[in-house]
Amino acid sequence: PGPWRENGKLVWTDPSHPRIWEYDIGLAKYAAAHGVDEIQFDYVRFPAEGDQADAQFAFESEHPKWQRSDVITAFLKRAYAELHPTGVLVSLDVFGVMAWQRPVDLSHTGQDIPQMARYCDVPSPMIYPSHFFGMDGYTAPGDAPEHFIGESMQRFEKVTAGSGVVLRPWLQAFGWGTKTYSPDYIRTQVAVSHANGADGFLF
């Protein structure tokens, strides 16, 4: 049948398949052995879009009682156990909306932030204001960076409390979804994220 495609376009590997885990961790260990000081896992989740009725995941037969969040947490537990002793930091890109802990988002992505924080050093939430569709009563979230950057950071601080992780967010460096994108927009995001616990930032 071939690889599953999100909305018929983006190809996805099975995040629960043991061979995929072995490949990803092996690649990360190879990079660590050649001088890289941090491994950042991007797309450490299940597909969030598209009709997945025809998608078959290994965990559904191998671990029928598992939820998607169990899969992602189990992968990170193994990856962290193998990578941390090499001396590299492990960071994770996660959806910004996951700090709201909505069941619908968790069931799609499998990104359980409190669990993920146990097996990484640096969560990097992607808190682009423009991506908070229909959240907190804002019709144009992209034009409310103060609210969404501040609220996101406060929520991530709360859900990772006690884990020892450092938060280093992804901020918005594009004009999509906002009419106010400018140098001031960039400065606002940096200032608000740092005022709310960020240690550095990514664009």
C-alpha positions as CSV (number, residue, x, y, z in Angstrom):
1,P,0.0,0.0,0.0
2,G,3.0,2.4,0.4
3,P,3.6,5.0,3.1
4,W,0.8,6.9,4.6
5,R,0.5,10.5,3.5
6,E,-1.0,13.4,5.5
7,N,-3.7,15.0,3.4
8,G,-2.2,13.0,0.5
9,K,1.1,14.9,0.6
10,L,3.4,14.7,3.5
11,V,4.9,11.2,4.0
12,W,4.9,9.8,7.6
13,T,6.9,6.9,9.0
14,D,5.2,5.0,11.8
15,P,6.2,6.6,15.1
16,S,5.5,3.4,16.9
17,H,7.6,1.0,14.7
18,P,10.7,-0.5,16.4
19,R,12.8,-0.1,13.3
20,I,12.0,3.6,13.1
21,W,13.0,4.0,16.7
22,E,16.3,2.2,16.0
23,Y,17.0,4.3,13.0
24,D,16.3,7.6,14.7
25,I,18.2,6.8,17.9
26,G,21.1,5.3,15.9
27,L,21.4,8.5,13.8
28,A,21.3,10.6,16.9
29,K,24.0,8.5,18.6
30,Y,26.1,8.8,15.4
31,A,25.8,12.6,15.6
32,A,26.6,12.6,19.3
33,A,29.7,10.5,18.7
34,H,31.0,13.1,16.1
35,G,30.9,16.1,18.3
36,V,27.3,17.4,18.3
37,D,26.4,18.7,21.8
38,E,22.6,18.6,21.4
39,I,20.1,16.4,19.7
40,Q,16.8,18.0,18.9
41,F,13.9,15.8,17.8
42,D,11.4,17.5,15.6
43,Y,8.0,16.0,14.7
44,V,8.2,13.8,17.8
45,R,4.5,13.0,17.5
46,F,1.8,11.3,15.4
47,P,0.2,13.0,12.4
48,A,-2.2,15.7,13.5
49,E,-4.1,16.1,10.2
50,G,-5.6,14.1,7.5
51,D,-8.0,11.1,7.5
52,Q,-6.1,8.4,9.4
53,A,-8.8,5.7,9.0
54,D,-6.4,3.9,6.6
55,A,-3.3,4.4,8.6
56,Q,-2.0,1.3,10.4
57,F,0.4,1.7,13.3
58,A,2.5,-1.0,14.8
59,F,1.5,-0.3,18.4
60,E,-2.2,-1.0,17.7
61,S,-1.3,-4.7,17.4
62,E,1.8,-4.9,19.5
63,H,0.5,-2.8,22.5
64,P,-3.3,-2.7,22.0
65,K,-3.9,-1.0,25.4
66,W,-1.5,1.9,24.6
67,Q,-2.6,5.4,23.7
68,R,-0.5,7.5,21.3
69,S,1.0,9.3,24.3
70,D,2.3,6.0,25.6
71,V,4.1,5.5,22.3
72,I,5.8,8.9,22.3
73,T,6.8,8.6,25.9
74,A,8.2,5.1,25.5
75,F,10.3,6.3,22.5
76,L,11.7,9.2,24.4
77,K,12.4,7.1,27.5
78,R,14.6,4.8,25.4
79,A,16.2,7.6,23.4
80,Y,17.1,9.5,26.5
81,A,18.5,6.5,28.2
82,E,20.8,5.9,25.3
83,L,21.7,9.5,24.5
84,H,22.1,11.1,27.9
85,P,25.1,9.0,28.9
86,T,27.0,10.3,25.9
87,G,26.9,13.8,27.3
88,V,24.6,15.4,24.7
89,L,21.5,17.4,25.6
90,V,18.2,16.2,24.3
91,S,15.6,18.8,23.1
92,L,12.1,18.3,21.7
93,D,10.0,20.4,19.4
94,V,6.4,20.3,20.6
95,F,3.2,22.0,19.6
96,G,2.5,25.2,21.5
97,V,-1.2,24.3,22.0
98,M,-0.1,21.2,24.0
99,A,0.4,23.4,27.1
100,W,-3.4,23.8,27.2
101,Q,-3.7,20.0,27.8
102,R,-6.8,19.6,25.7
103,P,-7.7,15.9,25.3
104,V,-8.4,16.3,21.5
105,D,-4.8,17.5,20.9
106,L,-3.3,14.8,23.1
107,S,-5.3,12.1,21.3
108,H,-4.1,13.3,17.9
109,T,-0.4,14.1,18.6
110,G,0.5,11.9,21.6
111,Q,2.5,14.8,23.0
112,D,1.9,14.5,26.8
113,I,4.1,17.3,28.0
114,P,4.5,16.3,31.7
115,Q,5.5,12.8,30.6
116,M,7.8,14.0,27.8
117,A,9.6,16.4,30.2
118,R,10.8,13.4,32.2
119,Y,12.9,12.3,29.2
120,C,14.5,15.4,27.8
121,D,16.5,18.5,28.8
122,V,15.0,21.2,26.7
123,P,11.4,21.3,25.5
124,S,11.1,23.8,22.6
125,P,7.4,24.7,22.3
126,M,6.4,26.2,19.0
127,I,4.4,29.1,20.3
128,Y,3.9,31.0,17.0
129,P,1.0,33.4,17.9
130,S,-0.6,32.9,14.4
131,H,-1.2,29.2,15.1
132,F,-3.5,29.5,18.0
133,F,-6.7,29.3,16.0
134,G,-9.8,30.0,18.0
135,M,-8.0,30.0,21.3
136,D,-8.8,32.1,24.3
137,G,-11.4,34.1,22.4
138,Y,-9.0,35.8,20.0
139,T,-10.2,36.0,16.4
140,A,-6.8,37.2,15.2
141,P,-4.3,35.4,17.5
142,G,-1.4,36.3,15.2
143,D,-1.9,39.9,16.2
144,A,-1.8,39.1,20.0
145,P,1.8,38.1,20.6
146,E,1.9,39.4,24.1
147,H,-1.0,37.2,25.2
148,F,-0.1,34.0,23.4
149,I,3.6,34.1,24.1
150,G,3.0,35.0,27.8
151,E,0.2,32.5,28.3
152,S,2.0,29.7,26.5
153,M,5.2,30.2,28.6
154,Q,3.2,30.3,31.9
155,R,1.4,27.2,31.0
156,F,4.5,25.3,29.9
157,E,6.2,26.4,33.1
158,K,3.3,25.0,35.1
159,V,3.0,21.6,33.3
160,T,6.8,21.0,33.4
161,A,7.3,22.2,37.0
162,G,9.7,20.0,39.0
163,S,11.1,18.2,35.9
164,G,14.3,20.2,35.8
165,V,13.9,21.1,32.1
166,V,14.8,24.4,30.5
167,L,12.3,26.0,28.2
168,R,13.6,27.4,24.9
169,P,10.6,28.3,22.7
170,W,10.3,28.6,19.0
171,L,9.0,32.2,18.1
172,Q,7.4,33.4,15.0
173,A,9.7,34.7,12.3
174,F,7.2,35.0,9.4
175,G,4.3,37.2,8.5
176,W,1.7,34.6,7.9
177,G,-1.5,35.0,10.0
178,T,-0.7,38.5,11.3
179,K,-1.0,42.1,10.0
180,T,1.4,43.4,12.6
181,Y,4.6,41.5,11.8
182,S,7.6,43.8,12.1
183,P,10.9,44.2,14.1
184,D,8.8,45.3,17.1
185,Y,6.8,42.0,16.7
186,I,10.1,40.1,17.0
187,R,11.3,42.2,20.0
188,T,7.9,41.7,21.8
189,Q,8.1,38.0,21.5
190,V,11.6,37.8,22.8
191,A,10.9,40.2,25.7
192,V,7.6,38.4,26.7
193,S,9.1,34.9,26.5
194,H,12.1,35.9,28.6
195,A,9.8,37.6,31.2
196,N,8.0,34.3,31.5
197,G,10.8,31.9,32.0
198,A,12.3,31.3,28.6
199,D,16.1,30.5,28.5
200,G,16.9,31.6,25.0
201,F,14.8,31.2,21.9
202,L,14.6,29.8,18.4
203,F,13.2,31.5,15.3
